[in-house]
Amino acid sequence: MLVMTYSDARQNFASVLDKSESDGAVLVKRADGSLFRISPEQKGQSPFEGIKTLFDLQQNDIMQALKESREEN
């Protein structure tokens, strides 16, 4: 993963975005040592994709549980 200084990232921001798209992420380091990750947003993918559960839940089970919890409130 590429690590760039804030100054370099600012001067070459378009290439930072291109690199994050091809590599998955770029780290930008400030002078104080703090790090920030720039990564592309996953298009068309559910934010829950790939989450493992303790139970074998199906989409219908989850939707039913949400519906019931909303009805209770």
CORBELNOR-V357385 format. One record per pair of residues at least 12 apart in sequence whose C-alpha atoms are under 8 Angstrom apart, sorted by the first residue. I is the first residue (numbers start at 1). J is the second residue. D is the distance in whole Angstrom. If there is no record, write none. Layout:
i | j | d
I | J | D
I | J | D
This chain:
i | j | d
1 | 23 | 7
1 | 25 | 7
1 | 26 | 6
1 | 27 | 7
2 | 25 | 8
2 | 26 | 5
2 | 27 | 6
3 | 26 | 6
3 | 27 | 5
3 | 28 | 6
3 | 29 | 7
4 | 26 | 8
4 | 27 | 6
4 | 28 | 5
4 | 29 | 6
5 | 28 | 6
5 | 29 | 5
5 | 30 | 6
5 | 31 | 8
6 | 28 | 6
6 | 29 | 6
6 | 30 | 5
6 | 31 | 8
9 | 28 | 7
17 | 38 | 8
17 | 39 | 8
17 | 40 | 8
20 | 38 | 7
20 | 39 | 5
20 | 40 | 6
21 | 39 | 7
21 | 40 | 6
24 | 39 | 6
24 | 40 | 7
25 | 37 | 6
25 | 38 | 5
25 | 39 | 4
25 | 40 | 7
26 | 38 | 5
26 | 39 | 7
